[in-house]
């Protein structure tokens, strides 16, 4: 089997992205609330960059985007920050480390721009949390979402952050470094598992 490849998202990919998202929503309930216009939901807010994973037939099997986070109005400028969003992998492509590979693509983009990354994860996303934490993300707090679940109940969010690595730095989280050291070089991949949560 030819592994999926990751490339920048094109405008012509949006129909395939929506089809993949519909499959993820059916299986995982991500996004928790199906958007009224899923094409627009994937395009907005206008991403600084978006990538897709495509299989050998050219079908979209994964997606991630990064959105720049503006400095607070009237406040001092902060560290450049972008939000990882719209991360999902279709069920048939899981187990190939695509979620981790898509996160890594976002991280490399951020590192080149000396930009920190943040993301939000709805409560109950244990598999997604494990992927993030294995990749070095740190949970920095929780909050209640400004939107509700389909049944009207409040949604708890976990907030994660990942500081950018200086150019030339190849420092991996200790757990990742230990895992990599225990595997033969030929079997190394981007590691982790896929997730439909972002």
C-alpha positions, 0 to 999 in steps of 0.5 A, spaced: 500 500 500 502 506 498 502 511 504 498 517 503 502 524 502 501 530 505 501 537 501 498 544 501 491 544 500 488 547 494 481 550 492 479 544 488 480 540 494 474 543 498 469 538 496 474 532 498 475 535 504 467 536 506 466 528 504 472 526 508 469 531 514 462 528 513 465 521 514 469 523 520 463 527 523 458 520 522 463 516 526 466 521 531 462 526 532 467 531 529 465 537 529 461 536 535 456 541 531 455 540 523 457 546 520 451 550 516 456 551 510 462 546 511 466 549 505 466 555 509 467 552 515 474 549 512 476 556 509 474 560 515 477 564 518 482 565 512 487 560 514 495 562 514 496 555 511 492 548 510 494 541 508 491 535 506 493 528 506 491 524 500 491 517 498 494 513 492 487 515 488 488 522 490 482 522 495 483 526 501 484 522 507 486 527 512 486 535 513 489 540 518 490 548 518 493 553 522 490 560 523 494 566 525 492 569 532 492 576 532 495 580 538 489 582 543 486 589 542 490 595 545 495 590 549 502 589 548 504 585 542 505 578 544 509 572 541 507 570 534 502 565 535 497 561 530 492 556 532 492 549 529 484 547 527 480 543 523 485 537 524 481 530 522 483 523 519 478 519 516 477 512 519 480 508 513 486 512 514 488 511 521 493 507 524 498 510 519 500 516 523 497 521 519 494 525 525 501 526 527 504 527 520 499 533 519 501 536 526 508 535 524 507 539 518 504 545 522 509 545 527 515 545 521 511 551 518 510 555 525 518 553 527 520 557 520 516 563 522 518 563 530 511 562 531 508 558 537 502 554 536 495 553 540 489 549 539 483 547 543 480 540 544 473 538 546 472 534 553 472 527 551 477 527 546 482 522 550 485 519 543 486 526 541 490 528 547 494 522 547 497 524 540 498 532 542 501 530 548 506 525 545 508 530 540 510 535 546 504 539 546 502 542 553 495 543 556 495 550 559 488 550 562 480 549 561 474 553 559 467 553 557 466 553 550 462 560 547 458 555 543 453 549 546 453 541 544 447 539 539 443 538 546 444 545 548 449 542 554 455 546 555 462 544 552 468 544 556 475 545 552 482 543 554 487 548 551 494 546 549 500 550 547 507 548 543 512 553 543 516 554 537 523 550 536 529 555 534 532 554 528 537 548 528 534 545 534 532 538 534 529 537 541 524 532 541 520 531 548 523 526 552 518 521 551 519 521 544 526 521 544 526 515 548 521 512 544 525 513 537 532 511 541 528 504 542 526 503 535 531 501 529 532 507 524 529 504 518 522 503 522 522 510 524 516 514 522 512 520 524 509 516 530 503 517 534 496 515 531 491 519 528 485 523 531 479 527 528 479 532 534 482 539 533 
